[in-house]
Structure formats: structure tokens, C-alpha cells
Amino acid sequence: MNFKPLSNHLFLEPIEEEKVTAGGIVLPETAEKEKPVKAKVVAVGPGKKNDKGELQAMSVKIGDVVLFKKYGPDELELEGKKYLVGDEDDILAIVE
């Protein structure tokens, strides 16, 4: 991958959740409401400058698994692979 996000932007690789219930019922995509989605952080920008011109470091790093709103980041295809591109404000939590 030969790209680096600017400012507080980041690239995410979606993690496909299993869409089968414990009883073996396959759930269609339409059954999913706006629940948070998991993704792995694959590229992170340097951060955003505050009003004083100081760089605010990012809270996430490459390799973190994060939760975000389903309709937060934008989808993008680079080098034949699908990514989600958003900014740090789209992230709800880091999964530990």
C-alpha cells in the first residue's frame, strides 16, 4: 500500500461479522440496523492541528480494531481492495 492519509483521516479494512444466529438462521443485510461495525486500522494520518497550530496526535494506530457507525466512513477501492476512509471523529471505540 503506497498511500498515507492526511490530517486526522484514516483507512479502515472492514471486518466481516458472522451473519448467522446461534440457532443457524442466516440474517439478511436488511435485518441489520445502524449498529456499530468493526474494522482494522490500516493507515493513519499524523493528526489535526488545533487553534494554536499544535498537532493533536491520533488516538488510534495501525492494527487497532475499532467500532464505527455503519454510515460513517466512505467506501473506496484501491489496488483492487475495498477500504473505508473517514476521520477520527467517525470512530466510536477501540476494541481491546
PDB file as gemmi writes it, atoms N, CA and C in Angstrom:
CRYST1    1.000    1.000    1.000  90.00  90.00  90.00 P 1                      
ATOM      1  N   MET A   1       0.856  -1.171   0.000  1.00  0.00           N  
ATOM      2  CA  MET A   1       0.000   0.000   0.000  1.00  0.00           C  
ATOM      3  C   MET A   1       0.899   1.230   0.000  1.00  0.00           C  
ATOM      4  N   ASN A   2       0.732   2.064  -1.013  1.00  0.00           N  
ATOM      5  CA  ASN A   2       1.588   3.236  -1.147  1.00  0.00           C  
ATOM      6  C   ASN A   2       0.810   4.532  -0.987  1.00  0.00           C  
ATOM      7  N   PHE A   3       0.131   4.704   0.107  1.00  0.00           N  
ATOM      8  CA  PHE A   3      -0.579   5.947   0.368  1.00  0.00           C  
ATOM      9  C   PHE A   3      -0.576   6.231   1.855  1.00  0.00           C  
ATOM     10  N   LYS A   4      -0.670   7.521   2.197  1.00  0.00           N  
ATOM     11  CA  LYS A   4      -0.701   7.938   3.598  1.00  0.00           C  
ATOM     12  C   LYS A   4      -1.789   8.996   3.742  1.00  0.00           C  
ATOM     13  N   PRO A   5      -2.740   8.768   4.632  1.00  0.00           N  
ATOM     14  CA  PRO A   5      -3.809   9.753   4.850  1.00  0.00           C  
ATOM     15  C   PRO A   5      -3.254  11.061   5.411  1.00  0.00           C  
ATOM     16  N   LEU A   6      -3.932  12.146   5.124  1.00  0.00           N  
ATOM     17  CA  LEU A   6      -3.556  13.451   5.636  1.00  0.00           C  
ATOM     18  C   LEU A   6      -4.415  13.811   6.842  1.00  0.00           C  
ATOM     19  N   SER A   7      -3.950  14.762   7.614  1.00  0.00           N  
ATOM     20  CA  SER A   7      -4.680  15.307   8.755  1.00  0.00           C  
ATOM     21  C   SER A   7      -5.147  14.189   9.695  1.00  0.00           C  
ATOM     22  N   ASN A   8      -6.419  14.195  10.088  1.00  0.00           N  
ATOM     23  CA  ASN A   8      -6.922  13.177  11.022  1.00  0.00           C  
ATOM     24  C   ASN A   8      -7.720  12.093  10.301  1.00  0.00           C  
ATOM     25  N   HIS A   9      -7.392  11.852   9.030  1.00  0.00           N  
ATOM     26  CA  HIS A   9      -8.060  10.812   8.257  1.00  0.00           C  
ATOM     27  C   HIS A   9      -7.402   9.459   8.487  1.00  0.00           C  
ATOM     28  N   LEU A  10      -8.180   8.400   8.262  1.00  0.00           N  
ATOM     29  CA  LEU A  10      -7.640   7.055   8.405  1.00  0.00           C  
ATOM     30  C   LEU A  10      -8.308   6.109   7.426  1.00  0.00           C  
ATOM     31  N   PHE A  11      -7.595   5.036   7.112  1.00  0.00           N  
ATOM     32  CA  PHE A  11      -8.098   3.985   6.233  1.00  0.00           C  
ATOM     33  C   PHE A  11      -8.399   2.767   7.084  1.00  0.00           C  
ATOM     34  N   LEU A  12      -9.563   2.180   6.854  1.00  0.00           N  
ATOM     35  CA  LEU A  12     -10.010   1.026   7.617  1.00  0.00           C  
ATOM     36  C   LEU A  12     -10.273  -0.141   6.680  1.00  0.00           C  
ATOM     37  N   GLU A  13      -9.947  -1.333   7.155  1.00  0.00           N  
ATOM     38  CA  GLU A  13     -10.261  -2.557   6.423  1.00  0.00           C  
ATOM     39  C   GLU A  13     -11.435  -3.214   7.145  1.00  0.00           C  
ATOM     40  N   PRO A  14     -12.604  -3.296   6.494  1.00  0.00           N  
ATOM     41  CA  PRO A  14     -13.787  -3.846   7.166  1.00  0.00           C  
ATOM     42  C   PRO A  14     -13.564  -5.285   7.628  1.00  0.00           C  
ATOM     43  N   ILE A  15     -14.102  -5.607   8.792  1.00  0.00           N  
ATOM     44  CA  ILE A  15     -14.085  -6.968   9.321  1.00  0.00           C  
ATOM     45  C   ILE A  15     -15.502  -7.496   9.181  1.00  0.00           C  
ATOM     46  N   GLU A  16     -15.655  -8.541   8.384  1.00  0.00           N  
ATOM     47  CA  GLU A  16     -16.977  -9.106   8.147  1.00  0.00           C  
ATOM     48  C   GLU A  16     -17.457  -9.836   9.396  1.00  0.00           C  
ATOM     49  N   GLU A  17     -18.614  -9.435   9.891  1.00  0.00           N  
ATOM     50  CA  GLU A  17     -19.223 -10.082  11.047  1.00  0.00           C  
ATOM     51  C   GLU A  17     -20.013 -11.297  10.570  1.00  0.00           C  
ATOM     52  N   GLU A  18     -20.062 -12.331  11.375  1.00  0.00           N  
ATOM     53  CA  GLU A  18     -20.859 -13.506  11.032  1.00  0.00           C  
ATOM     54  C   GLU A  18     -22.331 -13.125  11.111  1.00  0.00           C  
ATOM     55  N   LYS A  19     -23.060 -13.431  10.048  1.00  0.00           N  
ATOM     56  CA  LYS A  19     -24.464 -13.056   9.972  1.00  0.00           C  
ATOM     57  C   LYS A  19     -25.368 -14.258  10.137  1.00  0.00           C  
ATOM     58  N   VAL A  20     -24.975 -15.164  11.022  1.00  0.00           N  
ATOM     59  CA  VAL A  20     -25.759 -16.356  11.315  1.00  0.00           C  
ATOM     60  C   VAL A  20     -26.009 -16.383  12.818  1.00  0.00           C  
ATOM     61  N   THR A  21     -27.250 -16.589  13.213  1.00  0.00           N  
ATOM     62  CA  THR A  21     -27.574 -16.652  14.636  1.00  0.00           C  
ATOM     63  C   THR A  21     -27.055 -17.955  15.237  1.00  0.00           C  
ATOM     64  N   ALA A  22     -27.075 -18.041  16.551  1.00  0.00           N  
ATOM     65  CA  ALA A  22     -26.630 -19.254  17.237  1.00  0.00           C  
ATOM     66  C   ALA A  22     -27.458 -20.465  16.818  1.00  0.00           C  
ATOM     67  N   GLY A  23     -28.706 -20.244  16.437  1.00  0.00           N  
ATOM     68  CA  GLY A  23     -29.578 -21.335  16.005  1.00  0.00           C  
ATOM     69  C   GLY A  23     -29.396 -21.714  14.543  1.00  0.00           C  
ATOM     70  N   GLY A  24     -28.472 -21.019  13.841  1.00  0.00           N  
ATOM     71  CA  GLY A  24     -28.186 -21.353  12.459  1.00  0.00           C  
ATOM     72  C   GLY A  24     -28.988 -20.579  11.430  1.00  0.00           C  
ATOM     73  N   ILE A  25     -29.710 -19.551  11.867  1.00  0.00           N  
ATOM     74  CA  ILE A  25     -30.511 -18.751  10.944  1.00  0.00           C  
ATOM     75  C   ILE A  25     -29.614 -17.691  10.310  1.00  0.00           C  
ATOM     76  N   VAL A  26     -29.610 -17.635   8.977  1.00  0.00           N  
ATOM     77  CA  VAL A  26     -28.818 -16.639   8.257  1.00  0.00           C  
ATOM     78  C   VAL A  26     -29.602 -15.341   8.216  1.00  0.00           C  
ATOM     79  N   LEU A  27     -28.970 -14.249   8.673  1.00  0.00           N  
ATOM     80  CA  LEU A  27     -29.628 -12.949   8.699  1.00  0.00           C  
ATOM     81  C   LEU A  27     -29.327 -12.177   7.422  1.00  0.00           C  
ATOM     82  N   PRO A  28     -30.344 -11.616   6.765  1.00  0.00           N  
ATOM     83  CA  PRO A  28     -30.083 -10.791   5.582  1.00  0.00           C  
ATOM     84  C   PRO A  28     -29.528  -9.436   6.000  1.00  0.00           C  
ATOM     85  N   GLU A  29     -28.879  -8.729   5.046  1.00  0.00           N  
ATOM     86  CA  GLU A  29     -28.308  -7.431   5.338  1.00  0.00           C  
ATOM     87  C   GLU A  29     -29.354  -6.443   5.817  1.00  0.00           C  
ATOM     88  N   THR A  30     -30.583  -6.569   5.333  1.00  0.00           N  
ATOM     89  CA  THR A  30     -31.642  -5.642   5.710  1.00  0.00           C  
ATOM     90  C   THR A  30     -32.042  -5.788   7.172  1.00  0.00           C  
ATOM     91  N   ALA A  31     -31.682  -6.899   7.805  1.00  0.00           N  
ATOM     92  CA  ALA A  31     -32.023  -7.107   9.209  1.00  0.00           C  
ATOM     93  C   ALA A  31     -31.131  -6.290  10.125  1.00  0.00           C  
ATOM     94  N   GLU A  32     -30.012  -5.822   9.586  1.00  0.00           N  
ATOM     95  CA  GLU A  32     -29.082  -5.054  10.403  1.00  0.00           C  
ATOM     96  C   GLU A  32     -29.510  -3.598  10.434  1.00  0.00           C  
ATOM     97  N   LYS A  33     -29.653  -3.074  11.616  1.00  0.00           N  
ATOM     98  CA  LYS A  33     -29.988  -1.665  11.764  1.00  0.00           C  
ATOM     99  C   LYS A  33     -28.676  -0.890  11.745  1.00  0.00           C  
ATOM    100  N   GLU A  34     -28.660   0.301  12.284  1.00  0.00           N  
ATOM    101  CA  GLU A  34     -27.450   1.110  12.307  1.00  0.00           C  
ATOM    102  C   GLU A  34     -26.566   0.737  13.483  1.00  0.00           C  
ATOM    103  N   LYS A  35     -26.241  -0.543  13.605  1.00  0.00           N  
ATOM    104  CA  LYS A  35     -25.383  -0.963  14.701  1.00  0.00           C  
ATOM    105  C   LYS A  35     -23.923  -0.683  14.333  1.00  0.00           C  
ATOM    106  N   PRO A  36     -23.050  -0.518  15.313  1.00  0.00           N  
ATOM    107  CA  PRO A  36     -21.645  -0.262  15.017  1.00  0.00           C  
ATOM    108  C   PRO A  36     -21.025  -1.430  14.257  1.00  0.00           C  
ATOM    109  N   VAL A  37     -20.031  -1.109  13.442  1.00  0.00           N  
ATOM    110  CA  VAL A  37     -19.340  -2.082  12.607  1.00  0.00           C  
ATOM    111  C   VAL A  37     -17.870  -2.097  13.005  1.00  0.00           C  
ATOM    112  N   LYS A  38     -17.231  -3.286  12.884  1.00  0.00           N  
ATOM    113  CA  LYS A  38     -15.814  -3.408  13.226  1.00  0.00           C  
ATOM    114  C   LYS A  38     -14.948  -3.260  11.986  1.00  0.00           C  
ATOM    115  N   ALA A  39     -13.747  -2.711  12.198  1.00  0.00           N  
ATOM    116  CA  ALA A  39     -12.763  -2.599  11.123  1.00  0.00           C  
ATOM    117  C   ALA A  39     -11.368  -2.541  11.738  1.00  0.00           C  
ATOM    118  N   LYS A  40     -10.392  -2.900  10.929  1.00  0.00           N  
ATOM    119  CA  LYS A  40      -8.989  -2.831  11.345  1.00  0.00           C  
ATOM    120  C   LYS A  40      -8.374  -1.587  10.716  1.00  0.00           C  
ATOM    121  N   VAL A  41      -7.654  -0.816  11.507  1.00  0.00           N  
ATOM    122  CA  VAL A  41      -6.996   0.399  11.022  1.00  0.00           C  
ATOM    123  C   VAL A  41      -5.754  -0.009  10.232  1.00  0.00           C  
ATOM    124  N   VAL A  42      -5.664   0.419   8.961  1.00  0.00           N  
ATOM    125  CA  VAL A  42      -4.526   0.054   8.118  1.00  0.00           C  
ATOM    126  C   VAL A  42      -3.632   1.243   7.765  1.00  0.00           C  
ATOM    127  N   ALA A  43      -4.128   2.469   7.923  1.00  0.00           N  
ATOM    128  CA  ALA A  43      -3.311   3.659   7.683  1.00  0.00           C  
ATOM    129  C   ALA A  43      -3.890   4.815   8.487  1.00  0.00           C  
ATOM    130  N   VAL A  44      -3.003   5.640   9.045  1.00  0.00           N  
ATOM    131  CA  VAL A  44      -3.422   6.732   9.915  1.00  0.00           C  
ATOM    132  C   VAL A  44      -2.667   8.001   9.531  1.00  0.00           C  
ATOM    133  N   GLY A  45      -3.390   9.118   9.478  1.00  0.00           N  
ATOM    134  CA  GLY A  45      -2.746  10.403   9.226  1.00  0.00           C  
ATOM    135  C   GLY A  45      -2.019  10.885  10.478  1.00  0.00           C  
ATOM    136  N   PRO A  46      -1.269  11.973  10.374  1.00  0.00           N  
ATOM    137  CA  PRO A  46      -0.483  12.469  11.507  1.00  0.00           C  
ATOM    138  C   PRO A  46      -1.312  13.104  12.613  1.00  0.00           C  
ATOM    139  N   GLY A  47      -2.512  13.542  12.315  1.00  0.00           N  
ATOM    140  CA  GLY A  47      -3.358  14.208  13.306  1.00  0.00           C  
ATOM    141  C   GLY A  47      -3.793  15.565  12.790  1.00  0.00           C  
ATOM    142  N   LYS A  48      -4.612  16.231  13.564  1.00  0.00           N  
ATOM    143  CA  LYS A  48      -5.169  17.521  13.168  1.00  0.00           C  
ATOM    144  C   LYS A  48      -4.562  18.624  14.024  1.00  0.00           C  
ATOM    145  N   LYS A  49      -4.380  19.791  13.438  1.00  0.00           N  
ATOM    146  CA  LYS A  49      -3.848  20.919  14.206  1.00  0.00           C  
ATOM    147  C   LYS A  49      -4.984  21.625  14.941  1.00  0.00           C  
ATOM    148  N   ASN A  50      -4.702  22.018  16.180  1.00  0.00           N  
ATOM    149  CA  ASN A  50      -5.704  22.750  16.953  1.00  0.00           C  
ATOM    150  C   ASN A  50      -5.631  24.237  16.639  1.00  0.00           C  
ATOM    151  N   ASP A  51      -6.379  25.054  17.370  1.00  0.00           N  
ATOM    152  CA  ASP A  51      -6.429  26.502  17.120  1.00  0.00           C  
ATOM    153  C   ASP A  51      -5.083  27.176  17.335  1.00  0.00           C  
ATOM    154  N   LYS A  52      -4.225  26.597  18.156  1.00  0.00           N  
ATOM    155  CA  LYS A  52      -2.900  27.166  18.427  1.00  0.00           C  
ATOM    156  C   LYS A  52      -1.855  26.702  17.416  1.00  0.00           C  
ATOM    157  N   GLY A  53      -2.266  25.849  16.475  1.00  0.00           N  
ATOM    158  CA  GLY A  53      -1.337  25.347  15.475  1.00  0.00           C  
ATOM    159  C   GLY A  53      -0.553  24.129  15.933  1.00  0.00           C  
ATOM    160  N   GLU A  54      -0.907  23.580  17.102  1.00  0.00           N  
ATOM    161  CA  GLU A  54      -0.218  22.399  17.629  1.00  0.00           C  
ATOM    162  C   GLU A  54      -0.874  21.139  17.067  1.00  0.00           C  
ATOM    163  N   LEU A  55      -0.071  20.160  16.738  1.00  0.00           N  
ATOM    164  CA  LEU A  55      -0.576  18.910  16.191  1.00  0.00           C  
ATOM    165  C   LEU A  55      -1.132  18.039  17.304  1.00  0.00           C  
ATOM    166  N   GLN A  56      -2.395  17.630  17.181  1.00  0.00           N  
ATOM    167  CA  GLN A  56      -3.024  16.725  18.134  1.00  0.00           C  
ATOM    168  C   GLN A  56      -2.835  15.310  17.615  1.00  0.00           C  
ATOM    169  N   ALA A  57      -2.145  14.489  18.367  1.00  0.00           N  
ATOM    170  CA  ALA A  57      -1.872  13.113  17.950  1.00  0.00           C  
ATOM    171  C   ALA A  57      -3.168  12.324  17.836  1.00  0.00           C  
ATOM    172  N   MET A  58      -3.164  11.327  16.971  1.00  0.00           N  
ATOM    173  CA  MET A  58      -4.329  10.469  16.769  1.00  0.00           C  
ATOM    174  C   MET A  58      -4.477   9.505  17.947  1.00  0.00           C  
ATOM    175  N   SER A  59      -5.703   9.130  18.250  1.00  0.00           N  
ATOM    176  CA  SER A  59      -5.988   8.191  19.343  1.00  0.00           C  
ATOM    177  C   SER A  59      -5.856   6.746  18.907  1.00  0.00           C  
ATOM    178  N   VAL A  60      -5.871   6.502  17.599  1.00  0.00           N  
ATOM    179  CA  VAL A  60      -5.782   5.136  17.078  1.00  0.00           C  
ATOM    180  C   VAL A  60      -4.462   4.965  16.341  1.00  0.00           C  
ATOM    181  N   LYS A  61      -4.050   3.701  16.218  1.00  0.00           N  
ATOM    182  CA  LYS A  61      -2.812   3.406  15.488  1.00  0.00           C  
ATOM    183  C   LYS A  61      -3.066   2.240  14.543  1.00  0.00           C  
ATOM    184  N   ILE A  62      -2.151   2.014  13.634  1.00  0.00           N  
ATOM    185  CA  ILE A  62      -2.272   0.917  12.685  1.00  0.00           C  
ATOM    186  C   ILE A  62      -2.355  -0.399  13.456  1.00  0.00           C  
ATOM    187  N   GLY A  63      -3.306  -1.240  13.065  1.00  0.00           N  
ATOM    188  CA  GLY A  63      -3.503  -2.533  13.712  1.00  0.00           C  
ATOM    189  C   GLY A  63      -4.631  -2.545  14.728  1.00  0.00           C  
ATOM    190  N   ASP A  64      -5.070  -1.368  15.186  1.00  0.00           N  
ATOM    191  CA  ASP A  64      -6.195  -1.305  16.129  1.00  0.00           C  
ATOM    192  C   ASP A  64      -7.470  -1.804  15.455  1.00  0.00           C  
ATOM    193  N   VAL A  65      -8.313  -2.486  16.216  1.00  0.00           N  
ATOM    194  CA  VAL A  65      -9.652  -2.857  15.746  1.00  0.00           C  
ATOM    195  C   VAL A  65     -10.605  -1.862  16.383  1.00  0.00           C  
ATOM    196  N   VAL A  66     -11.422  -1.220  15.558  1.00  0.00           N  
ATOM    197  CA  VAL A  66     -12.276  -0.143  16.041  1.00  0.00           C  
ATOM    198  C   VAL A  66     -13.741  -0.398  15.679  1.00  0.00           C  
ATOM    199  N   LEU A  67     -14.622   0.285  16.383  1.00  0.00           N  
ATOM    200  CA  LEU A  67     -16.056   0.288  16.079  1.00  0.00           C  
ATOM    201  C   LEU A  67     -16.419   1.649  15.513  1.00  0.00           C  
ATOM    202  N   PHE A  68     -17.264   1.670  14.496  1.00  0.00           N  
ATOM    203  CA  PHE A  68     -17.723   2.923  13.927  1.00  0.00           C  
ATOM    204  C   PHE A  68     -19.162   2.760  13.477  1.00  0.00           C  
ATOM    205  N   LYS A  69     -19.842   3.867  13.241  1.00  0.00           N  
ATOM    206  CA  LYS A  69     -21.218   3.810  12.760  1.00  0.00           C  
ATOM    207  C   LYS A  69     -21.235   3.284  11.337  1.00  0.00           C  
ATOM    208  N   LYS A  70     -22.247   2.513  11.006  1.00  0.00           N  
ATOM    209  CA  LYS A  70     -22.339   1.871   9.700  1.00  0.00           C  
ATOM    210  C   LYS A  70     -22.232   2.869   8.549  1.00  0.00           C  
ATOM    211  N   TYR A  71     -22.811   4.031   8.683  1.00  0.00           N  
ATOM    212  CA  TYR A  71     -22.803   5.007   7.603  1.00  0.00           C  
ATOM    213  C   TYR A  71     -21.834   6.159   7.861  1.00  0.00           C  
ATOM    214  N   GLY A  72     -20.802   5.934   8.666  1.00  0.00           N  
ATOM    215  CA  GLY A  72     -19.812   6.972   8.953  1.00  0.00           C  
ATOM    216  C   GLY A  72     -18.806   7.162   7.828  1.00  0.00           C  
ATOM    217  N   PRO A  73     -17.837   6.259   7.695  1.00  0.00           N  
ATOM    218  CA  PRO A  73     -16.792   6.412   6.679  1.00  0.00           C  
ATOM    219  C   PRO A  73     -17.306   6.142   5.264  1.00  0.00           C  
ATOM    220  N   ASP A  74     -16.570   6.639   4.281  1.00  0.00           N  
ATOM    221  CA  ASP A  74     -16.875   6.411   2.873  1.00  0.00           C  
ATOM    222  C   ASP A  74     -16.136   5.170   2.381  1.00  0.00           C  
ATOM    223  N   GLU A  75     -16.737   4.471   1.414  1.00  0.00           N  
ATOM    224  CA  GLU A  75     -16.087   3.300   0.820  1.00  0.00           C  
ATOM    225  C   GLU A  75     -15.198   3.748  -0.326  1.00  0.00           C  
ATOM    226  N   LEU A  76     -14.060   3.060  -0.475  1.00  0.00           N  
ATOM    227  CA  LEU A  76     -13.099   3.382  -1.513  1.00  0.00           C  
ATOM    228  C   LEU A  76     -12.403   2.105  -1.937  1.00  0.00           C  
ATOM    229  N   GLU A  77     -12.126   1.971  -3.225  1.00  0.00           N  
ATOM    230  CA  GLU A  77     -11.407   0.792  -3.703  1.00  0.00           C  
ATOM    231  C   GLU A  77     -10.055   1.239  -4.244  1.00  0.00           C  
ATOM    232  N   LEU A  78      -8.981   0.693  -3.678  1.00  0.00           N  
ATOM    233  CA  LEU A  78      -7.623   0.989  -4.100  1.00  0.00           C  
ATOM    234  C   LEU A  78      -6.878  -0.310  -4.322  1.00  0.00           C  
ATOM    235  N   GLU A  79      -6.184  -0.395  -5.431  1.00  0.00           N  
ATOM    236  CA  GLU A  79      -5.386  -1.572  -5.746  1.00  0.00           C  
ATOM    237  C   GLU A  79      -6.226  -2.859  -5.646  1.00  0.00           C  
ATOM    238  N   GLY A  80      -7.504  -2.778  -6.038  1.00  0.00           N  
ATOM    239  CA  GLY A  80      -8.386  -3.932  -6.049  1.00  0.00           C  
ATOM    240  C   GLY A  80      -8.913  -4.360  -4.696  1.00  0.00           C  
ATOM    241  N   LYS A  81      -8.712  -3.555  -3.683  1.00  0.00           N  
ATOM    242  CA  LYS A  81      -9.151  -3.900  -2.337  1.00  0.00           C  
ATOM    243  C   LYS A  81     -10.081  -2.811  -1.810  1.00  0.00           C  
ATOM    244  N   LYS A  82     -11.139  -3.224  -1.085  1.00  0.00           N  
ATOM    245  CA  LYS A  82     -12.091  -2.257  -0.538  1.00  0.00           C  
ATOM    246  C   LYS A  82     -11.622  -1.744   0.822  1.00  0.00           C  
ATOM    247  N   TYR A  83     -11.708  -0.435   0.993  1.00  0.00           N  
ATOM    248  CA  TYR A  83     -11.357   0.216   2.247  1.00  0.00           C  
ATOM    249  C   TYR A  83     -12.483   1.158   2.642  1.00  0.00           C  
ATOM    250  N   LEU A  84     -12.461   1.560   3.890  1.00  0.00           N  
ATOM    251  CA  LEU A  84     -13.329   2.611   4.386  1.00  0.00           C  
ATOM    252  C   LEU A  84     -12.417   3.782   4.745  1.00  0.00           C  
ATOM    253  N   VAL A  85     -12.802   4.982   4.342  1.00  0.00           N  
ATOM    254  CA  VAL A  85     -11.989   6.159   4.608  1.00  0.00           C  
ATOM    255  C   VAL A  85     -12.833   7.134   5.403  1.00  0.00           C  
ATOM    256  N   GLY A  86     -12.302   7.563   6.525  1.00  0.00           N  
ATOM    257  CA  GLY A  86     -13.025   8.511   7.354  1.00  0.00           C  
ATOM    258  C   GLY A  86     -12.051   9.299   8.188  1.00  0.00           C  
ATOM    259  N   ASP A  87     -12.578  10.014   9.141  1.00  0.00           N  
ATOM    260  CA  ASP A  87     -11.689  10.716  10.056  1.00  0.00           C  
ATOM    261  C   ASP A  87     -11.891  10.181  11.465  1.00  0.00           C  
ATOM    262  N   GLU A  88     -11.060  10.636  12.357  1.00  0.00           N  
ATOM    263  CA  GLU A  88     -11.061  10.096  13.710  1.00  0.00           C  
ATOM    264  C   GLU A  88     -12.411  10.260  14.408  1.00  0.00           C  
ATOM    265  N   ASP A  89     -13.172  11.268  14.011  1.00  0.00           N  
ATOM    266  CA  ASP A  89     -14.485  11.508  14.631  1.00  0.00           C  
ATOM    267  C   ASP A  89     -15.500  10.407  14.296  1.00  0.00           C  
ATOM    268  N   ASP A  90     -15.249   9.624  13.236  1.00  0.00           N  
ATOM    269  CA  ASP A  90     -16.154   8.519  12.875  1.00  0.00           C  
ATOM    270  C   ASP A  90     -15.993   7.324  13.799  1.00  0.00           C  
ATOM    271  N   ILE A  91     -14.902   7.250  14.529  1.00  0.00           N  
ATOM    272  CA  ILE A  91     -14.610   6.102  15.402  1.00  0.00           C  
ATOM    273  C   ILE A  91     -15.368   6.255  16.710  1.00  0.00           C  
ATOM    274  N   LEU A  92     -16.056   5.178  17.111  1.00  0.00           N  
ATOM    275  CA  LEU A  92     -16.794   5.181  18.380  1.00  0.00           C  
ATOM    276  C   LEU A  92     -15.952   4.632  19.524  1.00  0.00           C  
ATOM    277  N   ALA A  93     -15.150   3.577  19.227  1.00  0.00           N  
ATOM    278  CA  ALA A  93     -14.383   2.923  20.287  1.00  0.00           C  
ATOM    279  C   ALA A  93     -13.272   2.067  19.687  1.00  0.00           C  
ATOM    280  N   ILE A  94     -12.254   1.781  20.499  1.00  0.00           N  
ATOM    281  CA  ILE A  94     -11.204   0.840  20.148  1.00  0.00           C  
ATOM    282  C   ILE A  94     -11.535  -0.463  20.859  1.00  0.00           C  
ATOM    283  N   VAL A  95     -11.541  -1.575  20.114  1.00  0.00           N  
ATOM    284  CA  VAL A  95     -11.841  -2.891  20.701  1.00  0.00           C  
ATOM    285  C   VAL A  95     -10.560  -3.444  21.286  1.00  0.00           C  
ATOM    286  N   GLU A  96     -10.604  -3.823  22.557  1.00  0.00           N  
ATOM    287  CA  GLU A  96      -9.403  -4.378  23.212  1.00  0.00           C  
ATOM    288  C   GLU A  96      -9.554  -5.840  23.469  1.00  0.00           C  
TER     289      GLU A  96                                                      
END                                                                             
